[in-house]
Amino acid sequence: MVKANKPDSQSKAIPEAVMSENQYQEHAEKLTRKEVKEWYVELSQSNLIPKLTGRGAKLLIAPRGAGKSMLFRKAYFQCIEKEHLPFPVYVNYSNYARVDYASHNRHDYIVVFRKWILGKVLLASVKSYDDLDQKIDFIDYGDIEIKKLETFTRALEGGTYNPTEIELSPDSVSLILIQIAKKAGRSRVVLLLDDAAHAFTPELQKEFFGIFRALSTVLVSPKAAVYPGITSYGDKFHSGHDAEVIKIGVPPEAPDYSNHMLRLLKTRLSQEDYTKLEQVSGLLETLAYAASGIPRGLIVMARHCLEGNDESGRSGITMVNGWDSIVEWNRYIRQLFQSIASKVPRYKHYIACGDKLLFQFLDQIRKYNAQIETKTIYIAVESNQSPRYDMVIQYLEYAGILFERPDISRGKRGIYNRYMLHIGILIENRAIINARGKSIKGIEASLNKVSTLFPQLVYNSLLNGDLDNLCQLDLPPCPKCGNQRAFPEAKYCTFCGNELIDAPMYGELIKQPISALPLSEKKIKSMLDSNMFSTVSDLLQPNVEQRLQQIRQIGPVRAAEIVSAAEEFALT
């Protein structure tokens, strides 16, 4: 690693007077065209936008907050502005859970899902037409009225609709898209499908990629943003063959890592706020490393530093603010990981094993670093054939707790799978420098160059050799007779013959207490003390942001953050 230079003069911080209310917005799909243009910082992978606007199917893979949506939005607006580029269609599927909740028990559930996926594509194409300052009220092919299509798609989300009212198929939608593109003066179409799979159940993920494959033609090029580890492509779709896989991100090991992350942060902060952080020696570099390549993490930690200083009444920001912000971001990541147990209850034992495995890794790295001068952020595990271990690792990777790195060969000892652990979590758990209190002084110097050596574990040493026994599915019993399911995929009870239907995910999640949300303890306590909010459902009601602002120290920005956290928890 190379110590960062100060961000170059071209990446100027935004003056306070022109700061957007979206300054701290964590979700790029909610940013305006102007904000995307001002805040986009190109990754070292400079060919990403041409890949997204070019021909062929693509899968954009990265953990939460790594910048997938920002790349899609940048590609979308670039296509809108440049006539020689394809007609862009940006679709966000993050509210799928509403469809699941409304139609879960219908016999034609798969049909509902397919039509909703395709209906959203067509509606997004109309939005693209509007962004080109053109107006469309009627789609000639299939005689579809736009208002009727909007009503139909909303009805799919509400569970009340006539399934034969509008007929949609991948072939018909592809033809309609080409027709609309030609009307707009474009020769081909690029589909940017955001939040495309992680929100769906494994069964529907497979269905989605069947649609994705069918939409791909010479003139229609679909791109999808997916998460590592948890995506089920199905037997008929082969990533790498049916779509090129593009892994994005700036690894902390990259020579220009800190400089890139700080350029990104400087575009999002006012000059005054950036200067406050910059004046604390080593703070910004430490936060950049603690983010582990996730831009959202750096933005959130910077905001926490600034807000924490304002609330504490201190005369200036200190390294203590940096420590607190790192701990708070780590708390969010771990809550994200633990929330999987609520969203996919059958895997709750896998999540518990993941927690234990994380602390075993931390302990090993801490002991290893205590004996060497140049510190490591890696650990390696003997390669094995355990699908249960693979599942645990995949969920840890999904949450951004660890990151896969190239395997290593140890000769006769075989192949070892190598991982980088989240650097913020390493810092909090004193696995890099064993300092006292809330000190992070000197951390950035230790991370300027990391050791190529690291602890290596044999598989049987994981959780005292008991990992496979601990990772058992937790299957709900038959709701009629109470007996356990015979096997995970069972559709009917082998004892009474009753159909086995899991409760819709959305309905269960909105019943969760607000303490399940990845928010600070202070924010949760403020909401509970107000007696206005107790469950996630309370935060999904109309006009909830205005009600949140009645609570002391919750303004528009924090209210939006709280609602966003509730939506992300329940709807994805």
Residue, then its C-alpha position, 0 to 999 in steps of 0.5 A: m500500500v502507498k500512503a495517499n497524497k492529498p486529493d488533487s486540485q481537480s476534485k474540489a469540495i463543494p461550497e457550503a452554499v450549493m450543497s445538496e440535501n442529498q449530500y449524505q445520500e447513501h443510495a445512488e438510485k435516489l440522486t439527481r442527474k446533477e448530483v451524479k455528474e458532480w459526485y461520480v469519481e471514476l474507478s481505476q477500472s476506467n473501461l466500466i462505463p463503456k462496458l455498461t453502455g456497450r453490447g452484450a449482457k453483463l453482471l456487475i458484482a460487488p458488496r453493498g455500498a461499493g458503487k454499483s448503482m452509481l455506475f448504473r446511474k452514470a451510464y444511464f445519464q451518459c446515454i441520455e446526453k450522448e446521441h450516439l450511445p444506445f437508448p438506456v433503461y434504468v430499472n430498480y427492483s428494490n421494492y419487490a417484497r411488496v409483490d411477494y407480500a401481496s401475491h405469495n399464496r397465489h397459484d399464479y405467483i410466478v406469472v405475477f413475478r414475470k409480468w411485474i419484472l417486464g412491466k417495470v422495464l416498460l415503465a422505465s423505458v417511458k421514463s427514459y423517453d421523458d428524460l430525452d424530453q420526448k413524450i409517449d402516451f401509447i405503445d403501438y406494439g401490443d396497443i398498450e396505454i401507458k396509464k393502463l400499464e402503470t395501473f397494471t404494475r401497481a396492481l401487481e404490487g397490491g395483489t389485485y389485478n386481472p392476470t390477462e389484462i396485459e400480456l407481456s413476454p420477454d420477446s414482446v418486451s424486447l420488440i417494444l423496447i427496440q421500437i421505442a429506441k427507434k422513435a428516440g433516434r437510437s439504434r439499440v437498447v441497454l437495460l440497467l437492472d439495479d437491485a436485480a437479484h438479492a431482493f428475490t428468493p432463490e427460486l425467483q432469482k433463477e426465474f429472473f435470470g431466465i428473463f434476463r437471458a431471454l431479453s438479451t438480443v443483438l439490439v437489447s443488452p441487459k446489465a444486472a447489478v448483483y451481490p457476491g455469494i448469495t445469487s442463484y442463477g439456476d441451471k439454465f443461466h451460466s454466469g461468465h457464458d451467458a453474461e460477462v462478469i465484472k467485479i468492481g471496486v478499489p481494493p485497499e491493497a491498490p497503490d492509489y487506494s487512499n487517494h481515490m477514496l479521499r477524492l470521492l469523499k471530497t466531492r460529497l462534502s462541503q469545503e468547511d466539513y472536509t477541512k475539519l476532517e483533514q486537520v486531524s492528522g491521519l484521520l481521513e486515511t484511517l477512515a478510508y482504510a476502515a471503509s475497506g473499499i466501500p464508498r458508502g462506508l467512508i461517507v457514513m463514517a465521515r458524517h458520523c465524525l462531523e455529527g458526533n463532534d457537533e453533539s459532543g460540544r468538543s471544540g474540534i474533531t479528534m481521533v476519538n470521533g474517528w474511533d466512534s465512527i468506525v465502531e458505528w459503521n462496523r455495527y451496521i455491517r454486523q447487523l446487516f449480516q445478522s439480519i439475514a437470520s430474520k430474512v432467511p430464518r432457515y439459515k439462522h444457524y449458519i449466521a450464528c456460525g459466521d459470527k463465531l468464525l469471524f471472531q476465530f479469524l480475528d483472534q488468529i490475525r491478532k495473535y499473528n500481528a503481535q509477532i510481526e512488524t509489518k501487519t497483515i489483513y489476510i487469513a487463509v483456510e485449507s480448501n475443502q468440499s463443504p457446501r455448508y462452509d461455502m454458504v457461511i463464507q458467501y453470507l459473510e462476503y455479502a455483508g462485506i465482512l470479508f473479501e475473497r482474494p486469489d487462492i494460494s498453493r502450499g505445495k503438498r499441503g494443498i490449496y488454501n482459500r485466502y480472504m481479506l477481513h474488513i479493516g474497520i472490524l480489524i481496527e475495532n478488535r485490536a487485530i492490527i495494533n493492540a492499543r488502549g482506549k479509543s486510540i487509532k493513532g498510527i493505524e494508517a501508517s501500519l496499513n501503508k504496507v501490509s505483510t504478504l504473510f498471514p495465518q493459515l488454518v486447516y479446515n478441521s480447526l474451524l470452530n473446533g472442527d464442529l462447523d458442519n455439525l453446527c450449520q443445520l437448517d432451521l425449517p418451520p414445522c407444518p402449520k397444520c400438524g406441527n411435524q417437522r419437514a422431511f427435507p428443505e424442498a418439501k412442498y407437502c407435509t409427509f404426515c398430514g399432506n398439508e401444503l407447506i407454504d412459507a410466510p411471505m418475507y415482507g410480512e414477517l420483516i415489518k413486524q420486527p422491532i426497530s432495534a433490528l435496524p442498522l441504526s445507532e443505539k441513540k437514534i433507536k432510543s430516541m424513537l422508542d422514547s417518543n412512543m410513536f415508533s416501535t416496529v419497522s412497519d411504523l417507519l413505512q407509513p405515509n408522511v413518516e419523515q415529518r413525524l420523525q422530525q418531531i423528535r429532538q435532534i432528528g432533522p430532514v437528513r436523519a429522518a431520510e436515513i432512518v426511513s431508508a434503513a427501514e425500507e432497505f431492511a424490509l424491502t430488500 
